[in-house]
Amino acid sequence: MQNLTQDDALTDFESREIMLNDVAKKVFVSGCGPAVIVMTEMPGISPHVARFARWVKEAGFTVYMPSLFGRDGAVPTADEGAAVFQRVCVSAEFRALAANESSPVTRWLMALARLAHAECGGPGVGAIGMCFTGNFALTMMLEPAVLAPVLSQPSLPLNEPAGLEIAPDELRAVKERLDRENLTVLAYRFAGDRICRAERFAAYTKALGDRFIGKTLPDDAANGDVSPFFAKHVPYPHSVVTQHLIDEAGQPTMAARDEILAFFAARLSPR
């Protein structure tokens, strides 16, 4: 069993340097079958994020896990994680505080989805964002290859509980596509999450109607045994399928994981 308290060497993933849109990023790739883009939460690809990526792989998909920030595979200290957060907040690739804007890094991620679809085939690509990257899977719906978007505790913009981290014209285009192709967006949060609050899910519902399927888990479903960064800086239920997931049968977080895997299977299975 994987030790989630120690750094993960990620040796079961192929580490690839992928150049897209004149920008090179490291991407960890593993598995076979249709592609799923797994975007890490803050402060980086932790053992918990890697565990979720392995679950996706074991469900029959090829995982593409881009390194977007932090030390890959690390269990950072509270201070190290806070330093990563501060750097990312001022990075030109991300829009941490601005509502009604999409982070520029989503353009690179859409290009990654196109590449992954070309490499893996199938009807299309799945994408899940978590926390800081939570909304990215929605913007990625501007790329036709993306068919199965999952938003896990989407946290941006940080300073507007009802704000949406996507440009209005892009949001309209996504809604039109969802209606035209009969697609849906799956999203999760904990009831007591102080970053991804109920106002955000209400805003998604207002914008996307019944195309947005938002699910709220009770706070007592969250795992209290978390890494130092989360213990100090995120002292409330937040990470549905990673840090706060309870890896036991019958747990609501495990049910959420299984729903996500079934969502990918339903959308990405050959037709």
Buried (B, 14 or more C-beta within 10 A) or exposed (E): EEEBEEBBEBEEBEEEEBEBEEEEBBBBBBBEBBBBBBBBBBBBBBBBBBBBBBBBBEBBBBBBBBBBBBBBBBBBBBEBBBBBBEEBBEBEBBBBBBBBBBBBBBBBBBBBBBBBBEEBEBBBBBBBBBBBBBBBBBBBBBBBBBBBBBBBBBBBBBEBBBBBBBBEEBBEBBBEBBEEEEBBBBBBBBBBBEBBBBEBBEBBBEBBEEBBBBBBBEEEBBBEEBBBBBEBBBEEBBBBBBBBBBBEEEBBBBBBBEBBBEBBBEBBEEE
